[in-house]
Every structure is written in C-alpha cells, then in structure tokens.
C-alpha cells in the first residue's frame, strides 16, 4: 500500500506528498467567474444575459486551461488524474449530460 501511495501522491521533483495545492491562475479565474455568476444571478437577476454568458465562458476556459495543464504537467499521477477528471466533467457538462 505504501508503494502505491508513493507512486500516486509523491511529487517527482521534491519528494513531498502532494494531494492538492493553492489554486493557480486558471483555477482562480474559474472560481472567481463562477462565484460572480452565482452571486449576480442571486442578487440582481435582471442583468443582461450576455454578462452571465461572458462569466460562464470565462469560468469554463479557466477550468479547461487548468485541467489541460494538470494532465500535461501534474507533479504526480493523482494530479494528472484530477486534470483528466476535470476535462471529462467539462466535456460531459458541455454535452448536456451533467
């Protein structure tokens, strides 16, 4: 079991166990745009639809960039798996299946 944990969660460059980390810029864009869309929809529902569409597009692009970056440059298999899961969830969401 220890060898699986080392393989899945150990950062290959530092040797530290890495499950998560402070969000990077694309993930902050996703979080900020999603939160703004939700708050503006709840507080001021009469805003123009293009504003909500713009926030949704910014959020989705931020999430996609984060996911691709994790798949390509994740520090361990767990992080690459999270990126792949994010891409799958995004694809299913855009296909209307979620």
TIDONU-488050 format. One line per field, with one value per residue: residue number from 0; x, y, z of N, C-alpha, C in turn. Coordinates in steps of 0.05 Angstrom, whole numbers, padded with zeros to 5 digits. Example, Ala and Ser with C-alpha at 12.3 -4.5 7.8 and 13.67 -1.06 7.14 Angstrom:
2
i <- (0; 1)
n.u <- (00264; 00257)
n.v <- (-00114; -00045)
n.w <- (00156; 00142)
ca.u <- (00246; 00273)
ca.v <- (-00090; -00021)
ca.w <- (00156; 00143)
c.u <- (00264; 00258)
c.v <- (-00066; 00001)
c.w <- (00156; 00157)
// end
This chain:
98
i <- (0; 1; 2; 3; 4; 5; 6; 7; 8; 9; 10; 11; 12; 13; 14; 15; 16; 17; 18; 19; 20; 21; 22; 23; 24; 25; 26; 27; 28; 29; 30; 31; 32; 33; 34; 35; 36; 37; 38; 39; 40; 41; 42; 43; 44; 45; 46; 47; 48; 49; 50; 51; 52; 53; 54; 55; 56; 57; 58; 59; 60; 61; 62; 63; 64; 65; 66; 67; 68; 69; 70; 71; 72; 73; 74; 75; 76; 77; 78; 79; 80; 81; 82; 83; 84; 85; 86; 87; 88; 89; 90; 91; 92; 93; 94; 95; 96; 97)
n.u <- (00017; 00040; 00076; 00041; 00018; 00063; 00076; 00029; 00020; 00067; 00109; 00149; 00194; 00206; 00198; 00159; 00095; 00039; -00025; -00061; -00058; -00047; -00092; -00077; -00070; -00108; -00146; -00163; -00188; -00231; -00258; -00269; -00300; -00343; -00365; -00378; -00417; -00457; -00468; -00485; -00530; -00562; -00569; -00579; -00621; -00639; -00600; -00565; -00567; -00519; -00478; -00478; -00467; -00416; -00387; -00395; -00368; -00316; -00306; -00309; -00267; -00224; -00226; -00217; -00165; -00136; -00145; -00122; -00069; -00057; -00062; -00020; 00025; 00023; 00046; 00046; 00015; -00037; -00051; -00051; -00093; -00135; -00137; -00152; -00202; -00228; -00228; -00261; -00309; -00320; -00327; -00372; -00409; -00413; -00435; -00484; -00497; -00489)
n.v <- (-00024; 00025; 00033; 00044; 00092; 00125; 00124; 00147; 00197; 00224; 00279; 00284; 00317; 00342; 00304; 00307; 00292; 00305; 00325; 00365; 00435; 00506; 00543; 00555; 00608; 00599; 00567; 00601; 00639; 00609; 00599; 00652; 00673; 00637; 00644; 00699; 00697; 00666; 00697; 00746; 00729; 00713; 00760; 00804; 00793; 00816; 00830; 00837; 00781; 00771; 00784; 00743; 00700; 00714; 00710; 00656; 00632; 00651; 00624; 00570; 00567; 00579; 00533; 00493; 00505; 00499; 00443; 00418; 00435; 00408; 00354; 00353; 00372; 00356; 00342; 00291; 00225; 00228; 00283; 00289; 00254; 00283; 00328; 00302; 00283; 00331; 00351; 00311; 00318; 00371; 00364; 00329; 00362; 00404; 00375; 00369; 00328; 00329)
n.w <- (00000; 00015; -00026; -00069; -00051; -00050; -00105; -00128; -00102; -00092; -00104; -00160; -00166; -00117; -00078; -00039; -00010; -00048; -00051; -00060; -00077; -00068; -00108; -00178; -00227; -00272; -00246; -00205; -00237; -00256; -00207; -00189; -00232; -00233; -00182; -00184; -00225; -00200; -00153; -00176; -00204; -00162; -00132; -00165; -00209; -00258; -00294; -00358; -00404; -00433; -00399; -00360; -00393; -00411; -00363; -00353; -00397; -00387; -00339; -00356; -00393; -00360; -00326; -00364; -00382; -00334; -00325; -00371; -00363; -00315; -00332; -00369; -00340; -00287; -00221; -00202; -00210; -00186; -00189; -00245; -00256; -00232; -00266; -00314; -00298; -00290; -00343; -00367; -00338; -00354; -00409; -00409; -00385; -00422; -00463; -00445; -00410; -00356)
ca.u <- (00000; 00057; 00087; 00020; 00016; 00087; 00073; 00006; 00018; 00094; 00119; 00173; 00217; 00214; 00195; 00138; 00068; 00023; -00053; -00072; -00041; -00061; -00100; -00062; -00086; -00132; -00166; -00174; -00207; -00255; -00271; -00279; -00322; -00366; -00376; -00391; -00442; -00476; -00477; -00500; -00556; -00579; -00574; -00590; -00629; -00647; -00577; -00567; -00557; -00492; -00460; -00476; -00454; -00387; -00376; -00394; -00347; -00290; -00303; -00303; -00240; -00205; -00226; -00204; -00136; -00126; -00146; -00102; -00043; -00053; -00056; 00006; 00048; 00017; 00070; 00043; -00009; -00062; -00057; -00058; -00120; -00154; -00140; -00168; -00230; -00238; -00234; -00284; -00332; -00326; -00338; -00399; -00425; -00418; -00452; -00511; -00501; -00487)
ca.v <- (00000; 00048; 00039; 00057; 00120; 00139; 00127; 00164; 00223; 00237; 00298; 00273; 00335; 00349; 00281; 00312; 00281; 00327; 00317; 00389; 00458; 00531; 00545; 00572; 00629; 00589; 00557; 00626; 00651; 00593; 00604; 00680; 00677; 00621; 00658; 00724; 00689; 00657; 00719; 00766; 00717; 00712; 00786; 00822; 00775; 00830; 00838; 00826; 00754; 00769; 00785; 00716; 00684; 00720; 00698; 00626; 00626; 00655; 00602; 00545; 00569; 00576; 00505; 00477; 00510; 00485; 00414; 00411; 00439; 00386; 00330; 00355; 00378; 00349; 00332; 00262; 00213; 00238; 00309; 00285; 00243; 00305; 00343; 00286; 00283; 00358; 00352; 00294; 00332; 00394; 00354; 00319; 00385; 00418; 00358; 00368; 00303; 00334)
ca.w <- (00000; 00017; -00052; -00085; -00042; -00060; -00134; -00136; -00090; -00087; -00124; -00171; -00164; -00089; -00060; -00020; -00017; -00057; -00058; -00072; -00072; -00072; -00136; -00196; -00240; -00286; -00226; -00193; -00257; -00255; -00181; -00188; -00251; -00224; -00158; -00193; -00239; -00180; -00136; -00192; -00210; -00138; -00120; -00185; -00231; -00282; -00311; -00386; -00407; -00443; -00376; -00349; -00413; -00410; -00339; -00356; -00416; -00373; -00320; -00370; -00404; -00337; -00317; -00385; -00381; -00310; -00329; -00390; -00350; -00296; -00347; -00382; -00323; -00260; -00207; -00195; -00223; -00174; -00201; -00273; -00256; -00226; -00291; -00333; -00288; -00296; -00372; -00372; -00327; -00371; -00434; -00404; -00379; -00447; -00480; -00433; -00396; -00327)
c.u <- (00017; 00069; 00067; 00018; 00039; 00084; 00052; 00008; 00045; 00102; 00146; 00198; 00225; 00213; 00173; 00112; 00051; -00005; -00066; -00053; -00058; -00068; -00082; -00081; -00110; -00154; -00179; -00194; -00233; -00271; -00284; -00303; -00347; -00380; -00391; -00417; -00464; -00487; -00494; -00528; -00574; -00587; -00588; -00598; -00636; -00624; -00579; -00555; -00528; -00471; -00456; -00462; -00424; -00374; -00374; -00372; -00319; -00285; -00295; -00275; -00219; -00203; -00212; -00174; -00123; -00124; -00125; -00074; -00037; -00047; -00028; 00029; 00043; 00041; 00069; 00019; -00035; -00070; -00064; -00086; -00141; -00158; -00157; -00197; -00243; -00245; -00259; -00309; -00340; -00338; -00367; -00418; -00433; -00435; -00480; -00517; -00499; -00506)
c.v <- (00025; 00054; 00051; 00086; 00136; 00144; 00148; 00192; 00237; 00255; 00288; 00291; 00340; 00325; 00284; 00299; 00306; 00317; 00341; 00412; 00483; 00534; 00563; 00591; 00619; 00580; 00581; 00639; 00636; 00599; 00632; 00684; 00661; 00634; 00683; 00717; 00682; 00680; 00740; 00755; 00717; 00740; 00805; 00806; 00790; 00839; 00825; 00798; 00751; 00770; 00757; 00697; 00689; 00708; 00668; 00618; 00629; 00632; 00576; 00545; 00566; 00547; 00488; 00480; 00497; 00455; 00405; 00413; 00416; 00360; 00330; 00357; 00372; 00336; 00303; 00251; 00223; 00264; 00307; 00273; 00265; 00322; 00328; 00285; 00310; 00361; 00335; 00307; 00356; 00385; 00344; 00342; 00400; 00402; 00356; 00343; 00306; 00356)
c.w <- (00000; -00011; -00071; -00077; -00052; -00090; -00141; -00126; -00086; -00110; -00134; -00169; -00135; -00070; -00040; -00029; -00024; -00066; -00071; -00065; -00075; -00101; -00153; -00210; -00255; -00267; -00211; -00211; -00256; -00229; -00181; -00207; -00243; -00201; -00166; -00208; -00219; -00163; -00152; -00199; -00186; -00129; -00140; -00210; -00257; -00300; -00339; -00388; -00417; -00421; -00364; -00368; -00413; -00386; -00341; -00375; -00402; -00353; -00334; -00382; -00382; -00328; -00338; -00385; -00357; -00314; -00348; -00378; -00330; -00310; -00358; -00362; -00293; -00246; -00200; -00209; -00212; -00187; -00230; -00275; -00250; -00251; -00311; -00324; -00293; -00326; -00379; -00362; -00344; -00397; -00431; -00399; -00405; -00466; -00468; -00417; -00366; -00319)
// end
